């Protein structure tokens, strides 16, 4: 209490800009020092308190000294909007600091004897995913290390419902009938159960609830259609339920084999942590400290008893996962988060589908805020209320980002003085506040989020999410669940069909910069304000320029889930067994390396079979038909192998790919490192300079979204090759 009083007394001290600059500079130097050498110890709290002093000092100055007078109404209104946006950021700063102040590291508990293990129903809900994508997920789920009489795998097919089969639209009806027949045959081949329902009510939540009604396992494991689990998934998660009879959820990270469009188009996937990694590696562990980690829709195990208490999976909002967790937390149930990737899945391949997915998440979380506000939800602890508010309020960033984009334009173009400050005051208060915030952000999240990247991610989403938020605010019950489009290959560089607003914003900011330069030269009396707003506009322009690289879609040759491996196997070619190491593998392709001392030279086009070594007893066909591809290097030691599997071969594929994810986890951990501020700034500048030229070139040379092919079309194109394999076999 005394320390809090002392901090506020210091914050409220009136001092000049020169004294403020010295004090803030010394405070920032101290903050920088302690964040370099003590990232997890007791000094963590000192760092948080130190940064808070500078933030609060800025908030006090901003409130008392910078607001435009109310009699200047044209400046006052946008000035207050900007002020509120900044205060919202500060509230979020303190909420996020609370959430991640003391994250939990969980250790896997021991399991009881097999006969004492709970029974499990594994649900794989599907709507429009191809049989090829489902084959890997279902076969991996069926191969999990758990007593065979203790778990069953169910494909919950919402694309083959009676409603769809009986549709008056003949194309929809025929497609649903054909899909149902294809997936029933696939399930029979893989030894899993096929379920569908009468109506497509309540989207994914309704599909899961239909599965609940027709099954009886003690626990429910849920995997999205493109989320294939590691063999040890149940062994790593089920034990927690034996420790806590009130536990309703064990959630694990969503780990993705392919880059999201931002990573792919900027070329950062191999070196920079992805957008989701901060949430799954930092935020969820922080939420876990407060018993507030929530269900993320997949890669999780839930207790049936808890679900039945609340009538199943909640479906009022389009984020049924978080909504379900909120309902159960409010009734006293507990959750656990295990920060170990145990599944691998797919992210949206195109920028359009990426925005569609984020729009659904955004609208769903705003729905929860409006319809099931955590502040008023009975049964939640104070920490849980704050934690859920953090998750909901985060999605208001589009309004904040839009405000920060427009604010400098108001002075440069219309001479509205919405932020009254001299250059000296701006340096002493605003710049030091921004510096302290960035140091603390890098301290807390630097391994997961490099400098400037959050601004880039938020900008490209904000352009479209503002409208999504407004639509929910006007009608909270209107949003409907849309399945994210996946299973798309990009065959050429091209512009996204969402690119045009980014060109318009970039050009507009460029013109504003020209006006700022002109006014600085011709209106010396306003030099300070023009410098401040001009620098602000330049930062926005740099981010807008880099964003043009994001909407310039780069081609991808990755087909489905493709994982790095170090698995020993054999390649049967012309009657010979050649020892190989698999370095990369998808359900259609493998990169192999010949064993040392192997004298056999492979020839491109030869028919072959990739063979498991010591296959598990449940793998009936331990080999996969293939063709030898081209050598990868000049010494002819590494080759691509084009796989041509049938459903019966997917048990062998999932065994090779998903016995463990150690190599993939090591690569993920290896790219989670901090980025130097200067290097990060130069990288951003490079993107800002080169991306506009690349975007214009792509726009002139291709049609928007013009090089897309589905994996289904790829299968059709390979039909002739499959026939050749059958003859060779």
Secondary structure, 3 states (H helix, E strand, C coil): CHHHHHHHHHHCCCCCHHHHHHHHHHHHHHHHHHHHHCCCCCHHHHHHHHHHHHHHHHHHHHHHHCCCCCCCHHHHHHHHHHHHHHHHHHHHHHHHHHHCCCCCCCCCCCCCCHHHCCCEEEEEEECCCCHHHHHHHHHHHHCCCCCHHHEEEEEEECCCCHHHHCCCCHHHHHHHHHHHHHHHHHHHHHCCEEECCCCCCCHHHHHHHHHHHCCCCCEEEECCCCCEECCCHHHHHCHHHHHCCCEEEEEECCCECCCCHHHHHHCCCCCCCCHHHHHHHHHHHHHHHCCCCCCCCCCEEEEHHHHHHCCCCCCCCCCHHHHHHHHHHHCCCEEEEECCCCEEECCCCCHHHHHHHHHHHHHHHHHHHHHCCCCCCCCCCHHHHHHHHHHHHHHHHHHHHHHHHHHHHHHHHHCCCCCCCCHHHHHHHHHHHHHHHHHHHHHHHCCCCCCCHHHHHHHHHHHHHHHHHHHHHHCCCCCCCCCCCCCEEECCCEECCCCHHHHHHHHHHHHHHHHHHHHHHHCHHHHHHHHHHHHHHHHHHHHHHHHHHHCEECCCCCCCCEEEEEEEEEEEECCEEEEEEEEEEECCEEEEEECCCCCCCCCCCCEEEEECCCCCCCCCCCEEEEEEEEECCCCCCEEEEEECCCHHHHHHHHHHHHCCCHHHHHHHHHCCCCCCHHHHHHHHHHHHHHHHHHHHHHHHHCCCCCCEEEHHHHHHHCHHHHHHHHHHC
